[in-house]
Amino acid sequence: MKNLQINQEILNRLNEIKIEIDFIKEKMPVEEIELTDWAKNELAEARKIPLSECVSLEDVEKRILEK
């Protein structure tokens, strides 16, 4: 039961972080942002990963709750 409570706390915090990131993204003027070379490389690598290999937020939640 304690693991379930800890897992739920993790999920809650992940959702809070997602909301905070969404808020930050809304407030940042996208047209003025220039990515660093490191960020450009990371983004290029991430885009090479097929969506079929990515894990959805729902699947992450299920995996956490199963433990």
C-alpha positions as CSV (number, residue, x, y, z in Angstrom):
1,M,0.0,0.0,0.0
2,K,2.9,2.3,0.8
3,N,4.4,1.7,-2.7
4,L,1.1,2.7,-4.3
5,Q,1.0,5.9,-2.3
6,I,4.6,6.7,-3.2
7,N,3.8,6.0,-6.9
8,Q,0.8,8.2,-6.8
9,E,2.9,11.0,-5.3
10,I,5.4,10.6,-8.1
11,L,2.6,10.8,-10.7
12,N,1.2,13.8,-9.0
13,R,4.6,15.5,-9.1
14,L,5.2,14.6,-12.7
15,N,1.8,16.2,-13.6
16,E,2.7,19.3,-11.6
17,I,6.0,19.5,-13.5
18,K,4.2,19.1,-16.8
19,I,1.8,22.0,-15.9
20,E,4.7,24.2,-14.9
21,I,6.5,23.4,-18.2
22,D,3.4,24.2,-20.2
23,F,3.1,27.5,-18.3
24,I,6.7,28.4,-19.0
25,K,6.3,27.6,-22.7
26,E,3.2,29.8,-22.9
27,K,5.1,32.8,-21.4
28,M,8.2,32.4,-23.5
29,P,8.3,34.2,-26.8
30,V,9.1,31.4,-29.1
31,E,10.4,33.6,-31.9
32,E,13.2,35.0,-29.7
33,I,14.5,31.7,-28.5
34,E,17.7,30.3,-30.1
35,L,18.8,26.8,-29.2
36,T,22.3,26.0,-28.2
37,D,24.3,23.6,-30.4
38,W,23.9,21.0,-27.7
39,A,20.1,21.4,-27.7
40,K,20.0,21.3,-31.5
41,N,21.9,18.1,-31.5
42,E,19.7,16.6,-28.8
43,L,16.6,17.6,-30.7
44,A,17.9,16.2,-33.9
45,E,18.7,12.8,-32.2
46,A,15.3,12.7,-30.5
47,R,13.5,13.3,-33.8
48,K,15.2,10.2,-35.3
49,I,13.4,8.0,-32.7
50,P,10.2,6.6,-34.3
51,L,7.0,7.4,-32.4
52,S,6.4,3.7,-32.2
53,E,9.4,3.4,-29.8
54,C,8.2,6.3,-27.6
55,V,6.3,5.7,-24.3
56,S,3.2,7.7,-23.7
57,L,2.5,9.5,-20.4
58,E,-0.4,7.0,-19.8
59,D,2.0,4.1,-20.2
60,V,4.5,5.6,-17.8
61,E,1.7,6.1,-15.2
62,K,0.6,2.5,-15.7
63,R,4.2,1.2,-15.2
64,I,4.7,3.2,-12.1
65,L,1.5,2.1,-10.6
66,E,2.3,-1.6,-11.4
67,K,5.4,-1.5,-9.2
